[in-house]
Amino acid sequence: MKRIQVAFLRSQPAVKSVRMSGTMSYAAAAGATKFSRPTANSTDKQQQQQSAPSQPPNHALQSQLDPNRGAERTHHPSHTTPPPNPYHTPRTSSPEANVYVLTLRTTSSISEPLAALRNTYFPAHLNKIPAHITLFHALPASRYAVFDATISALARNVRPYAISTGRPRRMRKGILVLLAEGNKQTRGLRADLLENFLQDEIHESESSSQEGQENSSESGEEVQGWLSEQDRKPTSAWTPHWTIMNKVDDGDKVQEALATVTGSLHNAPERGTAEGLVLWKYLVGGRWEEVKEYRFGRGI
């Protein structure tokens, strides 16, 4: 893919806080949490806050990283720093005040059935976010202007595309549902974003050197960039999916749920459309707050 040419400010824009209420399509309430959706033309809607994010949830496949094998068991030492696990933490030189997650926006025809499955099988006391497909887990607030410009430019030139549920897969303590139709487009979208984020890192390093700052060979941040280890993993090692059950210790219960969901989705897969991308901010306690939507196709 050709490098997206974007212009951006180096400072993060102020954004207005969004309170979540009501029922909606993609961000349909999961468990007791309800979310509200901004208008399609919304700009940044989150006011800059200094409260630190809670630990980003891990939704990786068992073949990539089973969250029950240690990664998610890292406890947050305080509410003023990002998670200490370097796999999940942006590799910036200073702790981030806020960290963002980027997900796929889908129509209600598929988001609501997946939310219902998550409400049914996910432990209620842990079910604080909607069923979702995550593309990036920990985008740092200090690079907001950079990644926001990149996402905006790319989303404008992507056409909405059809998606459907694939086969469920068991994790050690849960179940995920793979993406069937739309898998290729979603993987390509994530690959394009990653390529441009990595180019943004290079551009930042070169600009710093030209301005007389530390040479990239001497600066840890310049060499390693700002994406977390989880987010800079190649798309060949990433599979789009929804997590509908996790952290369930009873193996028989997990297996029974897997059989039920497999039979249901095999006979009648859920279908819908990928309409865009959504940026969320992690909040203390594991909840998310919607910040901005990037609709597909506005530049076509």
Buried (B, 14 or more C-beta within 10 A) or exposed (E): EEEBEBEBEEEBEEBEEBEBEEBBBBBBBBBEBBBBBBEEEBEBBBEBBEEBBBBBBBBBBBEEBBBBEEBBEBEBEEEEBBBBBEBBBBBBEEBBBBBBBBBBBBBBEBBBBBBBBBBEBBEEEEBBBBBBBBBBBBBBBBBBBBBBBBBBBBBBEBEBBEBBBBEBBBBBBBBBBBBBBBBEBBBEBBBBBBBBBEEBBEEBBEEBBEEEEEEBEEBEBBEBBBBBBBBBBEBEEBBBBBBBBBBBEEEEEBEEBBEBBBEBBEEEBBBBBBBBBBBBBBBEEBBBBBBBBBBBBBEE
